[in-house]
Amino acid sequence: MKATVSVRLGQRIRKIRREKGWRQIDLAEHSGVHEVHISDIERGAREICLNNLVALAKGLGVSVSELVKGIDG
């Protein structure tokens, strides 16, 4: 079965975060998004709202377009 967009986006966020050597708490501190929420997003258990998408992109130091690149299929 193909992963949903939410799962693929969560995997992309996790990948970029890990490339920085960050834990979820580190991303939480840089983005202002609670670490439990980040965990849910990375697992695809929660859909991300636009405000949090922008905050996570800023926290990771990437553009929103870079964050969502390739998740559409």
N, C-alpha and C positions, 0 to 999 in steps of 0.2 A: 504494500500500500504506500502511496506517495505521501510524504509529510505535508502538513498544512502550511500555509503561509506563516502562521504564528510560530510554528515549530521551527521552520527554516530561519525566520528572523531571530528567534531566540538563540539558535545555533550560531548565527553570524555574530550576534552581540557577544556571546560566550567566547568565540574564537578570537575576536579583536581584543577583548578584555584579557584573555590568557596570553596573547602575544605581547601585551604590555607587562605581563607578570603580576597582574593585579588579582586580588580576591574580590568577591562581590562587595565586601565592605569598602574596599578602596574605590570601586566604581560608585558606590552610594555616596561616598564623601565628595567625589568630584562632580557628581551629577545632581545631587539633591533628591534622588529617587531612593526610597527605602530598600535596604538589601533583601528583605523578604519579597518585595515586589519584583526586584531584579531576578531573584531565584525563580519566581513564578513565570516571568517573561522568558527567561532562558530555557525553561522546560517546555514552553509552549502551553502552559496551563492557564495563562491569562493573556488576553489580547492587550496590546499596548495602545494607549491613547496618543494623539499627536503631540501633546505637551511633553509626555514622558519620552517619546521618540526623539524629540528635539533635545531634551535635557540629556539623554544618554549619548546622543551623537556629540554634543558639546563636551560632555564629560570625558568621552573617549578621544576627543580631538579629531573627529572626522566629520564630514558633511553628512546630512541626512541621506543624500543620494548615494554616498559611499556605503552607508550602513545598510541600505535596502538593496544594494546592487546584487542582482542574481537570485533574489529570493522568489521571483515570480514564476519559477518553474524550471 
